[in-house]
Amino acid sequence: MTNDRFSVWDVHHHWVNEPGYIDRMLREMDRLGIERVGLIAMGDLIPDLFLMKESRSGEANNEDLAAVVQQHGDRIWGWGFIRLGDHRDDEVDRLAEIGMAGLKFHVPRQPYDSEDYFPVYERAQALRLPCLFHTGIFTPPQPMPGAGFRSHHCRPIYLESITQEFPQLRMICAHLGVCWNDEAAAICRICPNIYADLSGSLGGWRSSKSVEWFQNTLYWPTAHEKILFGSDVHADEIESTLSEHQQLFEDMGWNTNQIRAVFSENAKRILAPHD
C-alpha cells in the first residue's frame, strides 16, 4: 500500500535493536508515504523487543534516540521512555532537554494513578509534553523474573483519575487497552485530553474484533477525533498494518476527512507545541 491521499503520522513505533534498523524504517516510511513517526527506545529494559531475524545491535536507549532525532528531526520525533517507579525526579526535564517531544510510560511499578508519579505528570504538563501510556496486557519476548511486570498496573481507567489532577496533560491510551477496550473507549469519549491508538501486532487483539464491534465501541459521532494511527510492529510489517487500519476505517463507514484525522491531523494537533 502506498498512500497518495493524505500524509501519515505513526505515533507508536519501537526502535528494534537490529543492525541498520533506523535506515530500514526510513526506507519503508518513504515507500509507504509515512511523513513522520514517533519512535520509542526501550533497549535498556527490554532489548529483544520485536527482534525478528537478526542478532541484537547496540543499546537503542533514550540517549541513542536523542541522536537519531537530532539527525532526522523532520521525520522522527522521540518518545522519551520512563519506567515509573525507577525514574529520577529530574528525568522529565532531562528528556525534554535532549530533544524528546513526549514521554512513553510502560510497566510501571505501581498503577499509573499512584500519587508517587504525580510529579512526573506535573512536569510533563508544565512542559507541554504529550504522554503515551501502554495499556493492556504485556508479556516480554523472554521471561524476566524479578522485573516486576504487572499488566494490571496498566489499566486505562487509571488515566481518568490522572486527568482530574492534570487536565492539560495530553494522554494517549495505547492499543485501546487491549483487554480493557470498553474502559479505554469510555475515557476517550468523556475526557477531552485523552486519545487512543489501535496499535498492536498483526493477528493480535484487533483480529478478533469485527467491523461491527469497532462501530459499536467507537460509536459517538466525534470518535474519529480521538483515534490515532500507531503501528507498533517491526518495520517490515508496517505496510500490512497500515493497510489493515485503512480498510477497517473504510469498512466502518468513515469518510476521507475522518480517516485523514486518524492518520495525521489528530497527531499534528497533539504534537503542535513541539513541531
C-alpha positions as CSV (number, residue, x, y, z in Angstrom):
1,M,0.0,0.0,0.0
2,T,1.3,3.4,-1.0
3,N,-0.9,6.2,0.3
4,D,-1.4,9.1,-2.1
5,R,-4.4,10.8,-0.5
6,F,-3.0,12.2,2.8
7,S,0.1,12.1,4.9
8,V,0.5,9.6,7.7
9,W,1.9,10.2,11.1
10,D,2.7,7.0,13.0
11,V,2.5,7.8,16.7
12,H,3.7,4.4,18.1
13,H,6.8,2.7,16.8
14,H,9.5,0.9,18.7
15,W,13.2,1.1,17.7
16,V,14.0,-2.6,17.1
17,N,17.5,-3.5,18.2
18,E,18.7,-4.8,14.9
19,P,21.6,-3.5,12.7
20,G,20.6,-0.8,10.4
21,Y,17.0,-0.6,11.7
22,I,16.6,3.2,11.5
23,D,17.6,3.2,7.9
24,R,15.3,0.3,7.1
25,M,12.4,2.1,8.9
26,L,13.1,5.3,7.0
27,R,13.0,3.5,3.6
28,E,9.7,1.9,4.5
29,M,8.3,5.3,5.5
30,D,9.4,6.8,2.2
31,R,7.9,3.9,0.2
32,L,4.6,4.0,2.1
33,G,4.1,7.8,2.3
34,I,4.6,8.0,6.1
35,E,5.6,11.5,6.8
36,R,6.7,11.2,10.5
37,V,7.0,8.6,13.2
38,G,7.1,8.7,16.9
39,L,9.9,6.4,18.0
40,I,10.4,4.7,21.3
41,A,13.7,3.3,22.6
42,M,13.3,0.7,25.4
43,G,16.6,-1.1,24.9
44,D,17.7,-0.5,28.5
45,L,14.8,-2.6,29.8
46,I,13.6,-4.9,27.0
47,P,16.4,-5.2,24.5
48,D,14.8,-8.0,22.4
49,L,11.5,-6.3,21.7
50,F,10.3,-7.1,18.1
51,L,13.6,-8.8,17.1
52,M,12.8,-10.9,14.1
53,K,15.8,-12.5,12.4
54,E,19.0,-10.7,13.3
55,S,21.1,-10.5,16.4
56,R,20.8,-7.6,18.8
57,S,22.9,-4.5,17.9
58,G,23.7,-1.6,20.2
59,E,21.6,-0.2,23.0
60,A,18.6,1.6,21.5
61,N,18.0,3.7,24.6
62,N,16.9,7.3,25.2
63,E,20.4,8.7,24.6
64,D,20.7,6.9,21.3
65,L,17.2,8.1,20.3
66,A,18.1,11.7,21.0
67,A,21.0,11.4,18.5
68,V,18.6,9.9,15.9
69,V,16.1,12.7,16.4
70,Q,18.8,15.3,16.0
71,Q,19.8,13.7,12.7
72,H,16.3,13.0,11.4
73,G,14.1,15.6,13.2
74,D,12.0,16.2,10.1
75,R,10.9,12.6,10.1
76,I,11.2,11.3,13.6
77,W,10.1,12.6,17.0
78,G,11.1,10.9,20.2
79,W,9.0,9.5,23.0
80,G,11.4,9.5,26.0
81,F,10.9,6.3,27.9
82,I,10.3,6.4,31.6
83,R,9.6,3.4,33.8
84,L,7.6,4.9,36.5
85,G,8.9,3.9,39.9
86,D,12.5,3.7,38.6
87,H,12.9,7.3,37.4
88,R,14.9,10.1,38.8
89,D,13.0,13.2,40.0
90,D,14.5,15.3,37.2
91,E,14.0,12.7,34.4
92,V,11.2,14.6,32.6
93,D,13.3,17.8,32.4
94,R,16.4,15.8,31.2
95,L,14.4,14.1,28.4
96,A,13.0,17.4,27.3
97,E,16.5,18.9,27.2
98,I,17.8,16.1,25.0
99,G,15.0,16.7,22.5
100,M,12.2,14.3,23.3
101,A,8.8,15.6,22.1
102,G,6.8,13.4,24.5
103,L,7.0,10.7,27.1
104,K,6.3,6.9,26.9
105,F,5.3,5.0,30.0
106,H,5.4,1.3,30.3
107,V,5.4,-1.4,33.0
108,P,5.1,1.0,36.0
109,R,6.0,-0.3,39.4
110,Q,2.6,0.8,40.7
111,P,-0.7,1.6,38.9
112,Y,-0.5,4.7,36.7
113,D,-2.5,6.8,39.0
114,S,-0.2,6.4,42.0
115,E,0.4,9.7,43.7
116,D,4.1,8.9,43.6
117,Y,4.0,9.6,39.9
118,F,2.2,12.9,40.1
119,P,5.5,15.0,40.0
120,V,6.2,13.3,36.6
121,Y,2.8,14.2,35.2
122,E,3.0,17.7,36.7
123,R,6.3,18.4,34.9
124,A,5.0,16.9,31.6
125,Q,2.0,19.1,31.8
126,A,4.1,22.2,32.5
127,L,6.5,21.4,29.6
128,R,3.5,20.5,27.3
129,L,4.8,17.0,26.7
130,P,2.2,14.6,25.5
131,C,2.3,11.2,27.1
132,L,1.9,7.8,25.6
133,F,0.7,5.1,28.1
134,H,0.9,1.4,27.4
135,T,-2.4,0.0,28.4
136,G,-3.4,-3.7,28.4
137,I,-1.6,-7.0,28.8
138,F,2.2,-7.1,28.1
139,T,4.5,-10.1,28.0
140,P,8.2,-9.6,27.2
141,P,9.8,-11.7,24.5
142,Q,11.7,-13.7,27.2
143,P,10.7,-14.2,30.8
144,M,12.2,-11.6,33.1
145,P,12.0,-12.9,36.7
146,G,12.2,-10.2,39.2
147,A,11.4,-7.4,36.8
148,G,8.1,-6.6,38.4
149,F,6.0,-6.5,35.3
150,R,2.3,-6.2,36.3
151,S,-0.2,-5.7,33.4
152,H,-2.9,-4.7,35.9
153,H,-0.9,-1.6,36.7
154,C,-1.7,-0.5,33.1
155,R,-5.5,-0.4,33.0
156,P,-6.9,2.5,31.0
157,I,-9.2,3.5,33.9
158,Y,-6.2,4.9,35.8
159,L,-5.8,7.7,33.2
160,E,-9.2,9.0,34.2
161,S,-8.0,10.0,37.6
162,I,-4.8,11.5,36.2
163,T,-6.8,13.8,34.0
164,Q,-8.7,15.1,37.0
165,E,-5.4,16.2,38.5
166,F,-3.7,17.3,35.3
167,P,-6.4,18.4,32.9
168,Q,-4.0,19.9,30.4
169,L,-1.9,16.8,30.1
170,R,-2.4,15.2,26.7
171,M,-2.5,11.4,27.1
172,I,-2.6,8.6,24.5
173,C,-4.0,5.2,25.6
174,A,-2.0,2.7,23.5
175,H,-3.7,-0.3,22.0
176,L,-7.2,0.9,23.1
177,G,-6.5,-1.0,26.3
178,V,-6.2,-4.4,24.6
179,C,-8.3,-6.4,27.0
180,W,-9.9,-3.3,28.6
181,N,-11.3,-1.8,25.4
182,D,-14.5,-0.5,27.0
183,E,-12.6,1.4,29.6
184,A,-10.3,2.9,27.0
185,A,-13.1,4.0,24.7
186,A,-15.1,5.4,27.6
187,I,-12.3,7.6,28.9
188,C,-11.5,8.8,25.3
189,R,-15.2,9.8,24.8
190,I,-15.6,11.5,28.2
191,C,-12.1,13.1,28.9
192,P,-11.2,15.8,26.4
193,N,-7.4,15.3,26.8
194,I,-7.3,11.5,26.4
195,Y,-6.8,9.8,23.0
196,A,-6.1,6.2,21.9
197,D,-4.3,4.3,19.2
198,L,-5.4,1.0,17.9
199,S,-1.8,-0.4,17.5
200,G,-0.8,-4.0,18.1
201,S,0.7,-6.9,16.4
202,L,-0.7,-8.4,13.2
203,G,-3.1,-11.2,14.2
204,G,-3.3,-9.6,17.7
205,W,-6.2,-8.1,19.6
206,R,-7.7,-6.3,16.6
207,S,-8.0,-9.5,14.6
208,S,-10.6,-10.9,17.0
209,K,-12.9,-7.9,16.5
210,S,-15.5,-7.4,13.8
211,V,-16.2,-4.2,12.0
212,E,-19.5,-4.0,13.9
213,W,-17.6,-4.3,17.1
214,F,-15.5,-1.3,16.3
215,Q,-18.5,0.6,15.2
216,N,-20.3,-0.2,18.5
217,T,-17.2,0.6,20.6
218,L,-16.3,3.9,18.8
219,Y,-20.0,4.8,18.5
220,W,-20.0,8.5,19.2
221,P,-20.1,11.0,16.3
222,T,-16.6,12.5,17.0
223,A,-14.8,9.3,17.8
224,H,-12.5,9.8,14.8
225,E,-11.1,12.9,16.6
226,K,-9.8,10.7,19.4
227,I,-8.1,7.9,17.5
228,L,-4.5,8.0,16.2
229,F,-2.7,5.7,13.9
230,G,0.1,3.7,15.6
231,S,1.9,0.7,14.0
232,D,3.7,-0.9,17.0
233,V,5.2,-3.6,14.7
234,H,8.5,-4.3,13.0
235,A,9.3,-2.0,10.1
236,D,8.9,-5.0,7.7
237,E,5.2,-5.2,8.8
238,I,4.2,-1.5,8.6
239,E,2.7,-1.9,5.2
240,S,0.4,-4.6,6.3
241,T,-0.8,-2.8,9.5
242,L,-1.3,0.4,7.5
243,S,-3.5,-1.4,5.0
244,E,-5.4,-3.2,7.8
245,H,-6.1,0.1,9.6
246,Q,-7.3,1.9,6.4
247,Q,-9.5,-1.0,5.4
248,L,-11.1,-1.1,8.9
249,F,-11.9,2.7,8.8
250,E,-13.4,2.4,5.3
251,D,-15.5,-0.6,6.3
252,M,-16.7,1.4,9.4
253,G,-18.0,4.0,7.0
254,W,-15.6,6.8,8.0
255,N,-15.1,9.3,5.2
256,T,-11.8,10.6,3.8
257,N,-11.7,13.6,6.2
258,Q,-12.3,11.3,9.2
259,I,-9.7,8.9,8.1
260,R,-7.3,11.8,7.5
261,A,-7.9,12.9,11.1
262,V,-6.8,9.5,12.4
263,F,-3.8,9.1,10.1
264,S,-2.3,12.6,10.7
265,E,-4.4,15.5,11.7
266,N,-5.0,14.4,15.3
267,A,-1.3,13.7,15.9
268,K,-0.4,17.1,14.4
269,R,-2.7,18.8,16.8
270,I,-1.4,16.9,19.9
271,L,2.2,17.5,19.0
272,A,1.8,21.1,17.7
273,P,3.7,22.8,20.5
274,H,6.8,20.7,19.6
275,D,6.6,20.6,15.9
